[in-house]
């Protein structure tokens, strides 16, 4: 016994040619309209998803800046050099390169010796430093990576650093990333609102105050 093949039910013709043509055209227009609505709806959803993605990225955008200041007190005069996250999201500090007159400096002491004739004092550690890289800087957080206390009866090194901290001869290039691994690199002394976007951070030949575990 042969199985019966299925048949598609079709509406019977009305017997009026133009009426049947009009019905067919209406059905075609409804189908085309539904397709257009579906395409427009899909494009709208894509634009909304893109806008939401940009909003999330904007709300997690880090932005590094440089700050410096000096203070005078009854016991000590100090100069501070700082890195601040002025953005709205945390910054992963990947690499740092500090240069004085175009030459990369490995440590804060190296920089102070090159710019200002600094020599360590065995009797008093008047240089405080903090690591820049290998850490996450929250929005609004600041690192004082160099703090120099003025030695009693000695003004030369302190005065030289007072000028060097804002000198065109100084550059501090930092590469940092957002929590979404979008990365930027910039000389933070230049305070650019458009830091250079990079695919990833690469370690410079001479890193500044790199953590020992890197």
RAFENVEN-V666211 format. One record per residue. N is the residue number from 1. NEAR is the number of other ideal C-beta (glycine too) atoms within 10 Angstrom. D_LAST is the distance of its C-alpha to the last C-alpha in Angstrom with 2 decimals. Layout:
# RAFENVEN-V666211
n:N near:NEAR d_last:D_LAST
n:N near:NEAR d_last:D_LAST
This chain:
# RAFENVEN-V666211
n:1 near:3 d_last:80.06
n:2 near:4 d_last:77.83
n:3 near:5 d_last:75.31
n:4 near:6 d_last:75.93
n:5 near:5 d_last:73.51
n:6 near:6 d_last:72.11
n:7 near:6 d_last:73.53
n:8 near:4 d_last:71.83
n:9 near:6 d_last:73.99
n:10 near:6 d_last:74.90
n:11 near:9 d_last:76.85
n:12 near:7 d_last:80.44
n:13 near:10 d_last:81.63
n:14 near:10 d_last:83.77
n:15 near:7 d_last:86.30
n:16 near:10 d_last:85.60
n:17 near:9 d_last:83.66
n:18 near:8 d_last:82.33
n:19 near:11 d_last:81.36
n:20 near:14 d_last:79.34
n:21 near:10 d_last:77.62
n:22 near:11 d_last:76.80
n:23 near:14 d_last:75.25
n:24 near:11 d_last:73.12
n:25 near:10 d_last:71.94
n:26 near:10 d_last:71.04
n:27 near:11 d_last:69.03
n:28 near:10 d_last:67.19
n:29 near:10 d_last:66.46
n:30 near:10 d_last:65.12
n:31 near:10 d_last:62.80
n:32 near:10 d_last:61.54
n:33 near:10 d_last:61.06
n:34 near:10 d_last:59.06
n:35 near:10 d_last:56.82
n:36 near:10 d_last:56.27
n:37 near:10 d_last:55.47
n:38 near:10 d_last:52.95
n:39 near:10 d_last:51.19
n:40 near:10 d_last:51.14
n:41 near:10 d_last:49.85
n:42 near:10 d_last:47.00
n:43 near:10 d_last:46.03
n:44 near:10 d_last:46.22
n:45 near:10 d_last:43.90
n:46 near:10 d_last:41.35
n:47 near:10 d_last:41.54
n:48 near:10 d_last:41.17
n:49 near:10 d_last:38.09
n:50 near:10 d_last:36.53
n:51 near:10 d_last:37.51
n:52 near:10 d_last:36.03
n:53 near:11 d_last:32.72
n:54 near:10 d_last:32.68
n:55 near:10 d_last:33.64
n:56 near:12 d_last:30.79
n:57 near:14 d_last:28.29
n:58 near:11 d_last:30.05
n:59 near:9 d_last:29.84
n:60 near:16 d_last:26.06
n:61 near:16 d_last:25.45
n:62 near:24 d_last:22.89
n:63 near:20 d_last:23.69
n:64 near:24 d_last:21.84
n:65 near:16 d_last:23.97
n:66 near:19 d_last:24.03
n:67 near:16 d_last:26.21
n:68 near:16 d_last:27.40
n:69 near:11 d_last:30.25
n:70 near:14 d_last:31.97
n:71 near:9 d_last:34.14
n:72 near:8 d_last:36.83
n:73 near:9 d_last:37.84
n:74 near:4 d_last:40.27
n:75 near:6 d_last:37.65
n:76 near:13 d_last:34.71
n:77 near:15 d_last:34.08
n:78 near:17 d_last:30.55
n:79 near:20 d_last:28.65
n:80 near:17 d_last:25.81
n:81 near:25 d_last:23.48
n:82 near:17 d_last:22.21
n:83 near:23 d_last:20.45
n:84 near:19 d_last:22.48
n:85 near:22 d_last:22.49
n:86 near:14 d_last:26.13
n:87 near:20 d_last:26.12
n:88 near:13 d_last:27.33
n:89 near:19 d_last:24.28
n:90 near:18 d_last:20.75
n:91 near:27 d_last:18.03
n:92 near:18 d_last:14.46
n:93 near:23 d_last:12.72
n:94 near:20 d_last:10.33
n:95 near:21 d_last:10.41
n:96 near:23 d_last:12.61
n:97 near:22 d_last:14.73
n:98 near:26 d_last:17.45
n:99 near:19 d_last:20.37
n:100 near:19 d_last:23.53
n:101 near:12 d_last:26.43
n:102 near:7 d_last:24.29
n:103 near:12 d_last:21.93
n:104 near:17 d_last:18.22
n:105 near:22 d_last:17.32
n:106 near:13 d_last:14.11
n:107 near:14 d_last:15.13
n:108 near:21 d_last:17.96
n:109 near:16 d_last:20.07
n:110 near:18 d_last:19.81
n:111 near:26 d_last:21.00
n:112 near:23 d_last:23.76
n:113 near:16 d_last:24.90
n:114 near:16 d_last:25.16
n:115 near:20 d_last:26.92
n:116 near:20 d_last:28.87
n:117 near:11 d_last:29.33
n:118 near:21 d_last:27.38
n:119 near:10 d_last:27.41
n:120 near:12 d_last:25.93
n:121 near:12 d_last:28.76
n:122 near:6 d_last:28.65
n:123 near:7 d_last:31.21
n:124 near:10 d_last:29.45
n:125 near:9 d_last:25.90
n:126 near:19 d_last:26.87
n:127 near:17 d_last:23.50
n:128 near:14 d_last:21.42
n:129 near:17 d_last:18.04
n:130 near:14 d_last:15.61
n:131 near:15 d_last:12.13
n:132 near:26 d_last:12.68
n:133 near:21 d_last:9.65
n:134 near:16 d_last:8.01
n:135 near:14 d_last:11.62
n:136 near:14 d_last:14.99
n:137 near:21 d_last:17.81
n:138 near:12 d_last:21.18
n:139 near:16 d_last:24.21
n:140 near:10 d_last:25.84
n:141 near:13 d_last:22.97
n:142 near:15 d_last:22.11
n:143 near:18 d_last:19.43
n:144 near:17 d_last:20.96
n:145 near:20 d_last:18.14
n:146 near:23 d_last:20.70
n:147 near:16 d_last:23.85
n:148 near:25 d_last:26.23
n:149 near:18 d_last:29.33
n:150 near:20 d_last:32.34
n:151 near:16 d_last:33.52
n:152 near:9 d_last:37.12
n:153 near:5 d_last:39.47
n:154 near:11 d_last:36.78
n:155 near:11 d_last:36.52
n:156 near:11 d_last:35.30
n:157 near:22 d_last:31.48
n:158 near:19 d_last:31.78
n:159 near:13 d_last:34.22
n:160 near:16 d_last:32.16
n:161 near:23 d_last:29.10
n:162 near:17 d_last:31.59
n:163 near:11 d_last:32.33
n:164 near:19 d_last:28.95
n:165 near:21 d_last:27.24
n:166 near:11 d_last:29.40
n:167 near:14 d_last:29.96
n:168 near:8 d_last:29.81
n:169 near:13 d_last:27.95
n:170 near:20 d_last:24.85
n:171 near:17 d_last:22.55
n:172 near:22 d_last:19.42
n:173 near:19 d_last:18.07
n:174 near:25 d_last:15.96
n:175 near:24 d_last:15.20
n:176 near:29 d_last:15.63
n:177 near:19 d_last:16.99
n:178 near:17 d_last:19.73
n:179 near:13 d_last:19.99
n:180 near:12 d_last:21.73
n:181 near:10 d_last:18.82
n:182 near:16 d_last:20.92
n:183 near:21 d_last:18.82
n:184 near:21 d_last:19.99
n:185 near:20 d_last:19.12
n:186 near:21 d_last:21.30
n:187 near:17 d_last:22.01
n:188 near:23 d_last:22.53
n:189 near:18 d_last:25.17
n:190 near:12 d_last:27.40
n:191 near:14 d_last:27.63
n:192 near:13 d_last:28.38
n:193 near:6 d_last:29.54
n:194 near:7 d_last:28.56
n:195 near:20 d_last:24.86
n:196 near:12 d_last:24.10
n:197 near:9 d_last:23.30
n:198 near:14 d_last:20.77
n:199 near:8 d_last:20.21
n:200 near:9 d_last:16.41
n:201 near:19 d_last:13.80
n:202 near:11 d_last:12.78
n:203 near:14 d_last:10.23
n:204 near:17 d_last:12.68
n:205 near:6 d_last:13.48
n:206 near:14 d_last:12.92
n:207 near:17 d_last:10.53
n:208 near:24 d_last:12.12
n:209 near:21 d_last:10.82
n:210 near:19 d_last:7.08
n:211 near:11 d_last:5.74
n:212 near:6 d_last:5.53
n:213 near:5 d_last:3.81
n:214 near:10 d_last:0.00
